[in-house]
């Protein structure tokens, strides 16, 4: 997958149980840039997986994108 931070194809590391003020998240981390992306819901503490959709349009289908956005934390 291509990273929106470093603009190259990278393998992301999966990290489960990363805490924020609202609970625990599953996140992915770019191995090159070390940017953290929340993959279970939008959270102001991490970058959004929606940013990755611009470079990887097939990453989420419409239902997955809607589900992700519906579980977002308040900004």
C-alpha positions as CSV (number, residue, x, y, z in Angstrom):
1,X,0.0,0.0,0.0
2,X,1.2,3.5,-0.7
3,X,1.7,5.8,2.3
4,X,0.2,9.3,2.2
5,X,3.1,10.6,4.4
6,X,6.1,9.4,2.5
7,X,4.4,8.8,-0.9
8,X,6.0,5.4,-1.5
9,X,4.8,1.8,-1.3
10,X,5.4,0.3,2.1
11,X,4.4,-2.5,4.3
12,X,2.5,-1.3,7.4
13,X,2.9,-2.8,10.8
14,X,-0.3,-3.6,12.7
15,X,-0.5,-2.5,16.3
16,X,-3.5,-3.5,18.4
17,X,-4.6,-2.0,21.7
18,X,-3.1,1.5,21.3
19,X,-4.8,3.8,23.8
20,X,-6.2,7.3,23.3
21,X,-8.4,9.5,25.5
22,X,-11.5,7.6,24.2
23,X,-10.4,4.0,24.4
24,X,-8.3,1.5,22.5
25,X,-7.5,1.3,18.8
26,X,-6.1,-0.9,16.1
27,X,-3.6,1.2,14.2
28,X,-1.1,0.7,11.4
29,X,2.3,2.3,11.2
30,X,4.3,3.2,8.2
31,X,7.7,1.5,8.4
32,X,9.4,4.3,6.6
33,X,7.9,7.5,8.1
34,X,6.5,5.9,11.3
35,X,3.2,7.7,10.9
36,X,0.3,6.1,12.8
37,X,-3.1,5.6,11.2
38,X,-6.2,4.6,13.1
39,X,-7.9,1.8,11.2
40,X,-11.0,1.1,13.4
41,X,-12.3,4.7,13.7
42,X,-11.2,8.3,13.1
43,X,-9.3,9.6,16.1
44,X,-7.7,13.0,16.5
45,X,-4.7,11.3,18.2
46,X,-3.7,9.5,15.0
47,X,-3.8,10.1,11.2
48,X,-6.9,8.9,9.5
49,X,-7.0,5.9,7.2
50,X,-9.1,8.1,4.9
51,X,-5.9,9.9,4.0
52,X,-4.6,6.6,2.6
53,X,-7.6,6.3,0.3
54,X,-6.4,9.1,-2.0
55,X,-3.4,7.0,-3.0
56,X,-5.1,3.6,-2.4
57,X,-8.7,4.0,-3.6
58,X,-9.5,0.2,-3.3
59,X,-8.4,0.1,0.4
60,X,-12.0,0.4,1.7
61,X,-15.4,-0.1,0.0
62,X,-18.3,2.3,0.6
63,X,-19.7,0.3,3.5
64,X,-16.3,0.0,5.2
65,X,-15.7,3.7,4.8
66,X,-19.1,4.6,6.2
67,X,-18.6,2.3,9.1
68,X,-15.2,3.8,9.9
69,X,-16.6,7.4,9.8
70,X,-19.6,6.5,11.9
71,X,-17.5,5.3,14.8
72,X,-15.3,8.5,14.8
73,X,-14.3,10.3,18.0
74,X,-15.3,13.9,18.5
75,X,-12.7,16.4,17.2
